[in-house]
Structure formats: structure tokens, C-alpha cells
Amino acid sequence: MDSATLDAVFNALADPTRRAIVARLAKGDASVNQLGAPFDLSQPAISKHLKVLENAGLISRSRDAQRRPRRLEPKRLGEATKWLERYRKLWETRFQGLDTLLEEMKEGEPT
């Protein structure tokens, strides 16, 4: 994942309203009205949030007669997860090393 794409994904997920929309879409496709219902926001404001999520590649819209339901695009979330996973593994290794060092220091202390 290139830097601009990663920036767009994390920018989109930085907003709690957009994270809530992603969580709702994880349960299944939804219309703009369904996605906006839990929020005290205007329809244009919800549409702006949806546009940010679409531009980041996190959601897409389909066509179902008169409706244009949104759906989650898990591939982009998977790519971001892979990026995060590299750093989780790095820090996990470092913390394990620190734990080992602390145990060694504890064993060397007089009781």
C-alpha cells in the first residue's frame, strides 16, 4: 500500500462518525438514510463522510433499482491491517526482549 493510500485510510478512520459507519457496514449493505439515522447530522454531512470513506477505498456504492446502497470493501482494511501487523510484531519482539532482560535483572538481585 502506498503512502498516499495509507494516509487516506487512516484519515478516514480517524473520525468517530466514519468508524461507526464502517462498523455498521460490517453488518451488511446500507442506504445513506440507514447510515445517517443514528447521527444528528444532515444528509449532506453524512454524504461527505461517505465520500471520504469512498475516496479511501473503504466503501463502495452499488445500484439496486432506485437505491444506491453502500458496502464495506474489506480489501483496503486488510491492507491497512497488514501494515499495522508489521509494527505489532516488531513491538512484540521488543517487549519480549525487555521482559527477558527484566527477568534476568530480577534473578541477579540479592534477596
DSSP file (Angstrom, degrees, kcal/mol; ACC not computed):
  #  RESIDUE AA STRUCTURE BP1 BP2  ACC     N-H-->O    O-->H-N    N-H-->O    O-->H-N    TCO  KAPPA ALPHA  PHI   PSI    X-CA   Y-CA   Z-CA
    1    1 A M              0   0    0      0, 0.0     2,-0.0     0, 0.0    75,-0.0   0.000 360.0 360.0 360.0 128.3    0.0    0.0    0.0
    2    2 A D     >  -     0   0    0      1,-0.1     4,-2.5     4,-0.0     5,-0.2  -0.277 360.0-106.3 -75.9 166.0    1.5    3.3   -1.0
    3    3 A S  H  > S+     0   0    0      1,-0.2     4,-2.6     2,-0.2     5,-0.2   0.875 117.0  51.6 -61.2 -42.5    1.8    6.2    1.4
    4    4 A A  H  > S+     0   0    0      2,-0.2     4,-2.1     1,-0.2    -1,-0.2   0.897 111.8  47.5 -64.8 -39.5   -1.0    8.3    0.0
    5    5 A T  H  > S+     0   0    0      2,-0.2     4,-2.4     1,-0.2    -2,-0.2   0.925 112.3  49.1 -66.7 -44.5   -3.4    5.4    0.2
    6    6 A L  H  X S+     0   0    0     -4,-2.5     4,-2.5     1,-0.2     5,-0.3   0.909 110.5  51.3 -61.2 -42.4   -2.4    4.6    3.7
    7    7 A D  H  X S+     0   0    0     -4,-2.6     4,-2.5     1,-0.2    -1,-0.2   0.911 109.8  50.0 -59.4 -43.2   -2.8    8.3    4.7
    8    8 A A  H  X S+     0   0    0     -4,-2.1     4,-2.3     2,-0.2    -2,-0.2   0.898 111.0  49.1 -64.4 -40.9   -6.3    8.3    3.2
    9    9 A V  H  X S+     0   0    0     -4,-2.4     4,-2.3     2,-0.2    -2,-0.2   0.951 114.9  42.6 -64.5 -49.6   -7.3    5.2    5.1
   10   10 A F  H  X S+     0   0    0     -4,-2.5     4,-0.8     1,-0.2    -2,-0.2   0.856 113.5  52.8 -68.8 -33.3   -6.1    6.4    8.4
   11   11 A N  H >< S+     0   0    0     -4,-2.5     3,-0.6    -5,-0.3     4,-0.4   0.927 110.8  47.9 -63.1 -44.2   -7.5    9.8    7.8
   12   12 A A  H >< S+     0   0    0     -4,-2.3     3,-0.8     1,-0.2    -2,-0.2   0.905 114.2  45.9 -63.2 -41.2  -10.9    8.3    7.1
   13   13 A L  H 3< S+     0   0    0     -4,-2.3    -1,-0.2     1,-0.2    -2,-0.2   0.557  94.1  79.2 -80.7  -7.5  -10.8    6.1   10.1
   14   14 A A  T << S+     0   0    0     -4,-0.8    -1,-0.2    -3,-0.6    -2,-0.2   0.723  79.8  79.7 -71.6 -20.1   -9.7    9.0   12.4
   15   15 A D  S <> S-     0   0    0     -3,-0.8     4,-2.3    -4,-0.4     5,-0.2  -0.760  74.0-145.0 -94.2 129.8  -13.2   10.3   12.6
   16   16 A P  H  > S+     0   0    0      0, 0.0     4,-2.1     0, 0.0     5,-0.1   0.833  99.9  54.5 -63.2 -32.2  -15.6    8.5   15.0
   17   17 A T  H  > S+     0   0    0      2,-0.2     4,-2.0     1,-0.2     5,-0.1   0.931 110.2  46.3 -65.8 -43.7  -18.6    9.0   12.8
   18   18 A R  H  > S+     0   0    0      2,-0.2     4,-2.4     1,-0.2    -1,-0.2   0.880 110.7  52.6 -67.5 -36.8  -16.8    7.3    9.9
   19   19 A R  H  X S+     0   0    0     -4,-2.3     4,-2.4     1,-0.2    -1,-0.2   0.900 109.0  50.6 -63.5 -38.3  -15.7    4.5   12.2
   20   20 A A  H  X S+     0   0    0     -4,-2.1     4,-2.3     2,-0.2    -2,-0.2   0.880 109.2  51.0 -65.9 -37.2  -19.3    4.0   13.2
   21   21 A I  H  X S+     0   0    0     -4,-2.0     4,-2.5     2,-0.2    -2,-0.2   0.921 110.0  49.1 -65.0 -43.6  -20.3    3.9    9.5
   22   22 A V  H  X S+     0   0    0     -4,-2.4     4,-1.4     1,-0.2    -2,-0.2   0.919 110.6  51.1 -61.0 -43.2  -17.7    1.3    8.8
   23   23 A A  H  < S+     0   0    0     -4,-2.4     4,-0.4     1,-0.2    -2,-0.2   0.902 110.7  48.8 -61.6 -41.0  -18.9   -0.8   11.8
   24   24 A R  H >< S+     0   0    0     -4,-2.3     3,-1.4     1,-0.2     4,-0.4   0.910 109.8  51.2 -65.2 -41.6  -22.5   -0.6   10.6
   25   25 A L  H >< S+     0   0    0     -4,-2.5     3,-0.8     1,-0.3    47,-0.5   0.721  95.3  70.5 -70.6 -19.7  -21.4   -1.7    7.1
   26   26 A A  T 3< S+     0   0    0     -4,-1.4    -1,-0.3     1,-0.2    -2,-0.2   0.749  97.7  52.9 -64.6 -21.6  -19.6   -4.6    8.5
   27   27 A K  T <  S-     0   0    0     -3,-1.4    -1,-0.2    -4,-0.4     2,-0.2   0.620 129.3 -65.8 -87.0 -15.0  -23.1   -6.0    9.3
   28   28 A G    <   -     0   0    0     -3,-0.8    -1,-0.3    -4,-0.4    42,-0.1  -0.754  68.9 -43.9 146.7 167.0  -24.2   -5.5    5.7
   29   29 A D        -     0   0    0     -2,-0.2     2,-0.3    -3,-0.1    42,-0.2  -0.175  56.0-176.6 -58.9 152.8  -25.0   -3.1    2.9
   30   30 A A  B     -A   70   0A   0     40,-1.8    40,-3.4    38,-0.1     2,-0.1  -0.995  23.7-116.2-152.9 152.7  -27.0    0.0    3.9
   31   31 A S     >  -     0   0    0     -2,-0.3     4,-2.5    38,-0.3     5,-0.2  -0.340  37.8-104.6 -80.5 168.4  -28.5    3.1    2.3
   32   32 A V  H  > S+     0   0    0      1,-0.2     4,-2.3     2,-0.2     5,-0.2   0.912 123.2  51.7 -59.7 -42.9  -27.4    6.6    3.0
   33   33 A N  H  > S+     0   0    0      1,-0.2     4,-1.4     2,-0.2    -1,-0.2   0.909 110.1  48.1 -62.9 -41.8  -30.6    7.1    5.1
   34   34 A Q  H  4 S+     0   0    0      1,-0.2    -1,-0.2     2,-0.2    -2,-0.2   0.904 113.4  47.9 -64.5 -40.2  -29.9    4.0    7.1
   35   35 A L  H  < S+     0   0    0     -4,-2.5    -2,-0.2     1,-0.2    -1,-0.2   0.849 115.2  45.1 -69.8 -32.8  -26.3    5.0    7.7
   36   36 A G  H >< S+     0   0    0     -4,-2.3     3,-1.7    -5,-0.2     5,-0.4   0.673  89.3  88.9 -83.5 -17.5  -27.3    8.5    8.7
   37   37 A A  T 3< S+     0   0    0     -4,-1.4    -1,-0.2     1,-0.3    -2,-0.1   0.845  85.0  50.1 -53.5 -43.5  -30.1    7.5   11.1
   38   38 A P  T 3  S+     0   0    0      0, 0.0     2,-0.3     0, 0.0    -1,-0.3   0.631 102.8  76.1 -73.6  -8.8  -28.1    7.1   14.3
   39   39 A F  S <  S-     0   0    0     -3,-1.7     2,-1.2    -4,-0.1     7,-0.1  -0.739  76.6-133.7-108.4 149.6  -26.4   10.5   13.9
   40   40 A D  S    S+     0   0    0     -2,-0.3     2,-0.3     2,-0.0    -3,-0.1  -0.468  71.6 116.0 -92.1  60.6  -27.6   14.0   14.5
   41   41 A L        -     0   0    0     -2,-1.2    -2,-0.1    -5,-0.4     2,-0.0  -0.919  68.9-106.5-129.6 153.5  -26.2   15.1   11.2
   42   42 A S     >  -     0   0    0     -2,-0.3     4,-2.1     1,-0.1     5,-0.2  -0.312  34.9-109.6 -71.5 162.2  -27.7   16.5    7.9
   43   43 A Q  H  > S+     0   0    0      1,-0.2     4,-2.5     2,-0.2     5,-0.2   0.893 120.1  53.7 -62.1 -40.0  -27.8   14.3    4.9
   44   44 A P  H  > S+     0   0    0      0, 0.0     4,-1.9     0, 0.0    -1,-0.2   0.882 107.7  51.4 -62.2 -35.3  -25.2   16.4    3.1
   45   45 A A  H  > S+     0   0    0      2,-0.2     4,-1.9     1,-0.2    -2,-0.2   0.919 110.7  47.4 -66.5 -42.7  -22.9   15.9    6.2
   46   46 A I  H  X S+     0   0    0     -4,-2.1     4,-2.5     1,-0.2    -1,-0.2   0.913 109.7  54.4 -62.6 -41.9  -23.3   12.1    6.0
   47   47 A S  H  X S+     0   0    0     -4,-2.5     4,-2.2     1,-0.2    -1,-0.2   0.872 105.9  52.3 -60.4 -37.6  -22.7   12.2    2.3
   48   48 A K  H  X S+     0   0    0     -4,-1.9     4,-2.0     2,-0.2    -1,-0.2   0.916 109.3  49.2 -64.6 -42.5  -19.4   14.0    2.9
   49   49 A H  H  X S+     0   0    0     -4,-1.9     4,-2.1     1,-0.2    -2,-0.2   0.918 111.2  50.0 -61.2 -42.6  -18.4   11.3    5.4
   50   50 A L  H  X S+     0   0    0     -4,-2.5     4,-2.7     1,-0.2    -1,-0.2   0.881 107.6  54.1 -64.0 -37.7  -19.3    8.6    2.9
   51   51 A K  H  X S+     0   0    0     -4,-2.2     4,-3.0     2,-0.2    -1,-0.2   0.904 107.2  50.4 -63.6 -41.5  -17.3   10.4    0.2
   52   52 A V  H  X S+     0   0    0     -4,-2.0     4,-1.6     2,-0.2    -1,-0.2   0.926 112.5  47.0 -61.8 -44.3  -14.2   10.4    2.4
   53   53 A L  H  <>S+     0   0    0     -4,-2.1     5,-2.3     2,-0.2     6,-0.9   0.890 113.5  48.6 -65.1 -39.2  -14.7    6.6    3.0
   54   54 A E  H ><5S+     0   0    0     -4,-2.7     3,-1.6     1,-0.2    -2,-0.2   0.929 109.1  52.0 -65.0 -45.6  -15.2    6.0   -0.7
   55   55 A N  H 3<5S+     0   0    0     -4,-3.0    -1,-0.2     1,-0.3    -2,-0.2   0.811 108.3  52.1 -61.8 -29.9  -12.1    8.0   -1.6
   56   56 A A  T 3<5S-     0   0    0     -4,-1.6    -1,-0.3    -5,-0.2    -2,-0.2   0.551 115.2-119.4 -81.5  -7.7  -10.1    5.9    0.8
   57   57 A G  T < 5S+     0   0    0     -3,-1.6    19,-0.4    -4,-0.3    -3,-0.2   0.637  81.6 119.5  79.8  14.0  -11.4    2.8   -0.8
   58   58 A L  S   <S+     0   0    0     -5,-2.3    15,-3.2    -6,-0.2     2,-0.3   0.763  77.1  20.4 -84.1 -26.0  -13.0    1.6    2.4
   59   59 A I  E     -B   72   0A   0     -6,-0.9     2,-0.3    13,-0.3    13,-0.2  -0.926  63.7-164.9-136.3 163.4  -16.6    1.5    1.0
   60   60 A S  E     -B   71   0A   0     11,-2.3    11,-2.7    -2,-0.3     2,-0.4  -0.917  16.7-127.9-138.6 167.6  -18.2    1.4   -2.4
   61   61 A R  E     -B   70   0A   0     -2,-0.3     9,-0.2     9,-0.2     2,-0.2  -0.939  20.8-171.3-119.7 144.5  -21.7    2.1   -3.7
   62   62 A S        -     0   0    0      7,-2.6     2,-0.5    -2,-0.4     0, 0.0  -0.631  23.9-112.2-119.7-178.3  -23.8   -0.2   -5.8
   63   63 A R        +     0   0    0     -2,-0.2     2,-0.4     5,-0.2     5,-0.2  -0.977  29.5 170.7-125.2 127.2  -27.0    0.2   -7.7
   64   64 A D  B >   -C   67   0B   0      3,-2.7     3,-2.3    -2,-0.5     2,-0.3  -0.800  66.6 -72.0-134.8  89.6  -30.2   -1.6   -6.7
   65   65 A A  T 3  S-     0   0    0     -2,-0.4    -1,-0.1     1,-0.3     0, 0.0  -0.454 118.3 -10.1  57.2-115.7  -33.1   -0.1   -8.7
   66   66 A Q  T 3  S+     0   0    0     -2,-0.3    -1,-0.3    -3,-0.1     2,-0.1   0.680 124.9  84.2 -84.0 -18.9  -33.6    3.4   -7.1
   67   67 A R  B <   -C   64   0B   0     -3,-2.3    -3,-2.7     1,-0.0   -36,-0.0  -0.466  57.3-161.7 -86.1 156.1  -31.3    2.7   -4.2
   68   68 A R        -     0   0    0     -5,-0.2    -5,-0.2    -2,-0.1   -36,-0.1  -0.629  22.4-167.5-130.7  73.2  -27.5    3.1   -4.1
   69   69 A P        -     0   0    0      0, 0.0    -7,-2.6     0, 0.0     2,-0.3  -0.244  13.7-130.9 -65.5 150.4  -26.5    1.1   -1.1
   70   70 A R  E     -AB  30  61A   0    -40,-3.4   -40,-1.8    -9,-0.2     2,-0.3  -0.717  22.7-168.0 -96.9 151.5  -23.0    1.4    0.3
   71   71 A R  E     - B   0  60A   0    -11,-2.7   -11,-2.3    -2,-0.3     2,-0.2  -0.987  25.3-106.4-140.0 151.8  -20.9   -1.7    1.1
   72   72 A L  E     - B   0  59A   0    -47,-0.5   -13,-0.3    -2,-0.3     3,-0.1  -0.510  20.7-148.4 -74.1 140.4  -17.7   -2.3    3.0
   73   73 A E    >>  -     0   0    0    -15,-3.2     4,-0.9    -2,-0.2     3,-0.8  -0.857  14.1-174.6-109.5  92.7  -14.6   -3.0    0.9
   74   74 A P  H 3> S+     0   0    0      0, 0.0     4,-2.6     0, 0.0     5,-0.2   0.705  71.0  74.8 -66.2 -20.3  -12.6   -5.3    3.2
   75   75 A K  H 3> S+     0   0    0      1,-0.2     4,-2.2     2,-0.2     5,-0.1   0.928  97.0  46.8 -58.5 -45.3   -9.6   -5.5    0.9
   76   76 A R  H <> S+     0   0    0     -3,-0.8     4,-2.0   -19,-0.4    -1,-0.2   0.891 112.0  50.3 -67.0 -38.0   -8.5   -2.0    1.9
   77   77 A L  H  X S+     0   0    0     -4,-0.9     4,-2.4     1,-0.2    -1,-0.2   0.893 109.5  52.9 -63.2 -38.7   -9.0   -2.7    5.6
   78   78 A G  H  X S+     0   0    0     -4,-2.6     4,-2.3     2,-0.2    -2,-0.2   0.891 107.1  50.9 -63.2 -40.3   -6.9   -5.9    5.1
   79   79 A E  H  X S+     0   0    0     -4,-2.2     4,-1.8     2,-0.2    -1,-0.2   0.910 111.7  47.1 -64.2 -42.2   -4.1   -3.9    3.5
   80   80 A A  H  X S+     0   0    0     -4,-2.0     4,-2.4     1,-0.2    -2,-0.2   0.887 110.6  53.2 -66.0 -38.3   -4.0   -1.4    6.4
   81   81 A T  H  X S+     0   0    0     -4,-2.4     4,-2.7     1,-0.2    -2,-0.2   0.907 106.8  51.9 -63.1 -42.0   -4.1   -4.3    8.9
   82   82 A K  H  X S+     0   0    0     -4,-2.3     4,-1.5     2,-0.2    -1,-0.2   0.903 109.4  50.2 -60.9 -40.9   -1.1   -5.9    7.2
   83   83 A W  H  X S+     0   0    0     -4,-1.8     4,-0.9     1,-0.2     3,-0.2   0.931 113.7  44.7 -62.8 -45.5    0.8   -2.6    7.5
   84   84 A L  H  X S+     0   0    0     -4,-2.4     4,-2.2     1,-0.2     3,-0.3   0.871 106.0  62.1 -65.3 -37.3   -0.1   -2.4   11.2
   85   85 A E  H  X S+     0   0    0     -4,-2.7     4,-2.5     1,-0.2     5,-0.2   0.857  96.2  59.0 -60.5 -37.2    0.7   -6.0   11.8
   86   86 A R  H  X S+     0   0    0     -4,-1.5     4,-1.8    -3,-0.2    -1,-0.2   0.923 110.7  42.1 -57.1 -43.6    4.4   -5.5   10.8
   87   87 A Y  H  X S+     0   0    0     -4,-0.9     4,-2.5    -3,-0.3    -2,-0.2   0.829 110.1  56.4 -76.3 -31.5    4.8   -2.9   13.6
   88   88 A R  H  X S+     0   0    0     -4,-2.2     4,-2.5     2,-0.2    -2,-0.2   0.931 109.1  47.6 -62.1 -44.6    2.8   -5.0   16.1
   89   89 A K  H  X S+     0   0    0     -4,-2.5     4,-2.3     2,-0.2    -2,-0.2   0.909 110.6  52.2 -62.9 -42.3    5.3   -7.9   15.5
   90   90 A L  H  X S+     0   0    0     -4,-1.8     4,-2.0    -5,-0.2    -2,-0.2   0.944 113.7  42.2 -58.4 -49.6    8.2   -5.5   15.9
   91   91 A W  H  X S+     0   0    0     -4,-2.5     4,-2.7     1,-0.2     5,-0.2   0.848 110.8  56.2 -70.1 -33.4    7.0   -4.1   19.2
   92   92 A E  H  X S+     0   0    0     -4,-2.5     4,-2.2    -5,-0.2    -1,-0.2   0.919 108.7  47.8 -62.3 -42.4    6.0   -7.6   20.4
   93   93 A T  H  X S+     0   0    0     -4,-2.3     4,-2.1     2,-0.2    -2,-0.2   0.914 112.5  48.8 -63.7 -43.2    9.6   -8.8   19.8
   94   94 A R  H  X S+     0   0    0     -4,-2.0     4,-2.1     1,-0.2    -2,-0.2   0.904 111.3  49.1 -65.1 -41.0   11.0   -5.7   21.6
   95   95 A F  H  X S+     0   0    0     -4,-2.7     4,-2.7     2,-0.2    -1,-0.2   0.875 109.0  52.8 -67.3 -36.3    8.7   -6.2   24.6
   96   96 A Q  H  X S+     0   0    0     -4,-2.2     4,-2.3     2,-0.2    -1,-0.2   0.910 109.3  49.9 -63.6 -40.6    9.6   -9.8   24.8
   97   97 A G  H  X S+     0   0    0     -4,-2.1     4,-2.3     2,-0.2    -2,-0.2   0.900 110.9  49.2 -62.5 -41.0   13.3   -8.8   24.9
   98   98 A L  H  X S+     0   0    0     -4,-2.1     4,-2.7     2,-0.2    -2,-0.2   0.908 109.5  51.9 -64.5 -42.8   12.6   -6.3   27.6
   99   99 A D  H  X S+     0   0    0     -4,-2.7     4,-2.2     2,-0.2    -2,-0.2   0.915 110.3  49.2 -58.8 -43.5   10.7   -8.9   29.6
  100  100 A T  H  X S+     0   0    0     -4,-2.3     4,-2.3     1,-0.2    -2,-0.2   0.927 111.4  48.7 -62.0 -46.0   13.7  -11.3   29.3
  101  101 A L  H  X S+     0   0    0     -4,-2.3     4,-2.3     1,-0.2    -2,-0.2   0.908 111.0  49.9 -61.3 -43.5   16.1   -8.5   30.4
  102  102 A L  H  X S+     0   0    0     -4,-2.7     4,-2.3     2,-0.2    -1,-0.2   0.887 110.3  50.4 -64.6 -38.9   13.9   -7.6   33.4
  103  103 A E  H  X S+     0   0    0     -4,-2.2     4,-2.3     2,-0.2    -1,-0.2   0.912 110.7  49.5 -63.4 -42.6   13.7  -11.3   34.5
  104  104 A E  H  X S+     0   0    0     -4,-2.3     4,-1.4     1,-0.2    -2,-0.2   0.895 111.4  48.9 -63.7 -39.8   17.5  -11.6   34.2
  105  105 A M  H  X S+     0   0    0     -4,-2.3     4,-0.6     1,-0.2    -1,-0.2   0.895 110.4  51.6 -67.3 -39.0   17.9   -8.4   36.3
  106  106 A K  H >< S+     0   0    0     -4,-2.3     3,-1.0     1,-0.2    -2,-0.2   0.905 108.4  50.7 -62.9 -42.0   15.5   -9.8   38.9
  107  107 A E  H 3< S+     0   0    0     -4,-2.3    -1,-0.2     1,-0.2    -2,-0.2   0.801 107.7  54.3 -66.5 -29.2   17.4  -13.1   39.2
  108  108 A G  H 3< S+     0   0    0     -4,-1.4    -1,-0.2    -5,-0.2    -2,-0.2   0.576  88.0  98.6 -82.2  -8.9   20.6  -11.2   39.7
  109  109 A E  S << S-     0   0    0     -3,-1.0     2,-0.2    -4,-0.6    -3,-0.0  -0.550  80.3-114.7 -79.4 140.9   19.3   -9.2   42.6
  110  110 A P              0   0    0      0, 0.0    -1,-0.1     0, 0.0    -2,-0.1  -0.518 360.0 360.0 -70.7 143.0   20.1  -10.3   46.2
  111  111 A T              0   0    0     -2,-0.2    -2,-0.0     0, 0.0     0, 0.0   0.408 360.0 360.0-104.7 360.0   17.0  -11.4   48.1
